[in-house]
Amino acid sequence: MVIDGGMGTAPAEDPGWKRIAAQVAQTTQVCLYDRAGLGGSDPAPKGARSSLDAANDLHKALSVARVRGPYLLVGHSLGGLHSQVFAAEYPSDTEGLVLVSTTHADQFSRWLALLPPQAQNEEKALTDARIFLRTMLTDPAKNEERLDMQVSATQAHRLRSIGDKPLIVATHSPHFRMVPGLSDPLALKLENCTQQMQRQYLNLSTNARQNIAARAGHGLPHEAPDFVVDNIFQGITASRRMRTSDSRMLFRKVSRLKV
C-alpha cells in the first residue's frame, strides 16, 4: 500500500500520516511517499511539474526500493489526483484506489464557473477566492510544488475506469466549506458541487463505495484519522477478496485444462 499526501505534505514526516500508517502496518506493508522537494526527497527539477511527473517518480522509487506491485494507492487531496494519473499510466501496477477528500480534475474550474461576475462592492472572501482559483489554474509558480493544474487535470481525465478493482471514496463532511469565508448561499453552492464531484469517482469502478465523514473537513488525516484508517482497511479487504477470487478462478481453469 502506498500513501501520497496533499499539497506540500511529506507523509513520511507527517505525524498524522505516520500514526495512520502505524495502524495499517499491522496488517500490510505501508509505503509513505514524499514527492520531489518534500521531506527527505531530492529537490524537484526546475520548472512546472505535473501529476504525471509525481506518478512517474513514485513508480521509479518503488522499483528502486524493490517494492513489488500491484499497489493499493491511498491519495489525499492533490495526492489523490496523482494517484488517479498513476492508475491511468500504470494499470497493471494498480490494485485499487482509496481517494481521501481527493482533488477532482475539474474542481478549480468548476468552482470558478460558479462564482458570480466580479462586482465593485463584492465581499473580500469572494474576491480572494476568485484570485486563488485563477492563480491555481494559470500560474504553477504560485503554489509550493509548482504544480500545473491544467496539465494535471488533462492527465487525470485519461483514467476512465479501473474495471472491478476496489475504489474507496472517503469524503469530507458536507457541512465543511472547501472555500473558506464565503457566505451562503454561494458557499453551500460550491460545497454541493464538491460533493457531486466526489460522487463521480464512483463511476471509475464497478467495485466502488463512498463513505462520508460526519463532521470532519478536508484535513481528514488529521481531523478524523480513524475514519481514514477504516477506509483504508476497506480497500485492503476488498483487494484481498479480489486476489482470492482471482486465485480460485485460475485454479478452476488449470483444473479444467488437466481434465
N, C-alpha and C positions, 0 to 999 in steps of 0.2 A: 504494500500500500504506500502511496506517495502523497504527501501533503504539500500544497502550493498555496501560499498566503496572499493577502491583499496587497494593494499598492504600498510600497515601502516597508513591507513586513518581511523579516527574516525568521521563518518558523523555527529554525534550529536554535535561535537565541531568544525566541519569544516565550515568556512564561506561560501564557495561556495555551499555546500550541504544545509546549513541552509537557504540560500536565495532561492534555488530551492524549498525546502520543504515549505517555507512560501507561495510561489505562488500556489503550488499544494494543500496545506491545505485548500484553499478557496473552494475547490471542493470535497475533500475526506480526510479521516483520513490518516495521514502520520506517519510512524514509522521509525526513524533513528537508525540503528543497529550498535553499536560499538562492534566489536568482542572481544573475551577474550584477555586481555592485552592492549587494546586500550581505550583511552578516560577514561570514568568513570567506565568501566567494570572491573570485578575482573581479577587478573592475570591468564594467561593460565596455565594449568598443565604442568609439566616438560616434556621434550622430544619433538619429532617431532609431528606436527599437520597435519591435512588433511582437505580437503573441507567438508568431511562428519562430522568432528568434528564441523566445523563452522555451518553447516546446522542443526545439532542436537542441538547445543547451541541456535541457533536462534529459533528453534521450541519450545524448553523448555521456553525460555524467553517470547515468545508471549503467551504461555499457562499461565505462572505465572502472566503476566500482564493482562490476560483475554482479549486479543485482538483476536477476533474471525476471523477465515478464511472463505473462502479461500482468499489468498493474491495475489495481483499483485506484483511480485518481480522485483525490479529495481537494477541491479548489474553493477557496473563499474569495468573494468579491472578484477582483481582476484575475486572481489565481484560477477562478472557475472559468473565465473566458479563455485563459491559456490552456486549461485542461481540455476544453472543447476542441481547440485547434490541435492539440496533441492527439486526441481521439480521431480527428479527421486525417491527420498526417500519418499516424502510426496505428491503424485499426487493429492489426494483429497483436500489438503490444498493449492494447487497452482491454482490460477485463470488465470495467464498469466505471461509472461516474457517481460521485457524491458532490452535488453542487450546493454550496453553503452560501446563502444570500448572494448569489453569483451575479456579476455584471452581465446584463444582456447585451448582445451585439448592437442592438438598436436603442439602447437605453438613453444615451445622451441626446440623440437626435429626436427621439420621441418626446422626451421631456421638453426640449427646446421648442418643438412644434406646438406644445400645449400652452406655452406662455403667451400672454396677450401681447399685442404690438406695444412697443416702447412708448410711454407717456411721460410728460414732463413732471407730473406730481406723483409718480408711482412710488410704492413703498421701497425702501432701500434693499430689503431682502430680495425683492423681485429683480431689481437692477443687478444685485450681486449674483443671483442665480443665473441670469442671462449671460453675464460676463464669464462666469465659471464654465458654463456649458459650452459656449462658443470657443473658449480657450481650450478646453479639453478636446474639442473636435478638430481644431485647426492648428494648434501650436504645441507639438510634443516637448519643446524645450521648457514649457512652463509646468510640467509635472516631474516629480522627483526621479522617475525612472525613464524619462524621455520616451514614453510610450506613444506611438502613433495610433490613436483610437480608430481613425477611419480605416487604415490599412488592416488593423487587427480585427475590426468588425467584418470586413470582407473575408478575411481568413476564417473567422468563426462560422460564417454562413456556409462554408464548404461542408460543414458537418450537417448532413441531412438526417442521418439515422445511425444508431449503433445496434440496430436489429433488436434482438431479445436480450441483449446484455443488460445487467442491472443498472438502473438510474434512480438515484435518490435525490429528491429536491428538498433541501432544508431551507425554508423561507422565514424571514423575519416577520414579526407581528404586523398585521395591517394597521395597528394603532401607531406604529412608528412613522416618522416622516423622513424620507431619504434626503429631501431638500429642506434643511432647517430654516426656520424663521418665517417662512411663507404663511400667510393667514389663509384660513378656509374661506371659500370652498376650493381655492386653487390648490392648496396643499393636499387636500383629500383627492382631488382630481389626479394629481401626479402619483399619489400613492396607489390609487386604484389602477392606474396604468402600469405601475411597477408590479403589482400583484398579478395582473394579467400576463405580463411578460414572464413571470416566474412559472405560471401555469403552462405556458407554451413549451417549456422544457419537456413536459411530459410527452410531447409528440415525437421526441427523439428516440424513444424506445417503447417496445410493446411490453416491457417488463419494468415499468416506472411507477413510482409513488411519490406523493408530496406530503411533507409534514410542515405545519406552520406553528411557529413559536407563539405562545400565549401573550407574552409581554415584551420579550427581548427584541432589540433593534438590529441594525446591520452588523454590529460587532458581536455576532453570535459566539465566536470562540472565547470571548472574554465575558460576555454578559450571560450566556447560557451554555457553558461548556458541557454539561451533562446532556443537554439537547443535542449538541453536535456529536458527542460520543454515541448516543443512541442511534443517530442517523448513520454514522459510520458502521456500527455493528449491523445495522440492517443491510447495508451494502455488502459487508463481509459475508453475512449469512446467505444472501441472495447469490453471491458469487460462488460460494461453496456448493450451494444447491445446484447451480448450473454445471459446475465441474462434475459433480456426482451423476447428474443426469446424462451428461455427455459421455462419461465413462461407461455407464450402463448401455447406452446406445451403441458405443463402439464394441463392447463385449458381445452384444447380440449380433452385430454384423459379422464379427470374427467367427462366432459360433455357427452362423448360417453358412459361411464360407467353408468351414471344416466339414459340415454335413454334405 
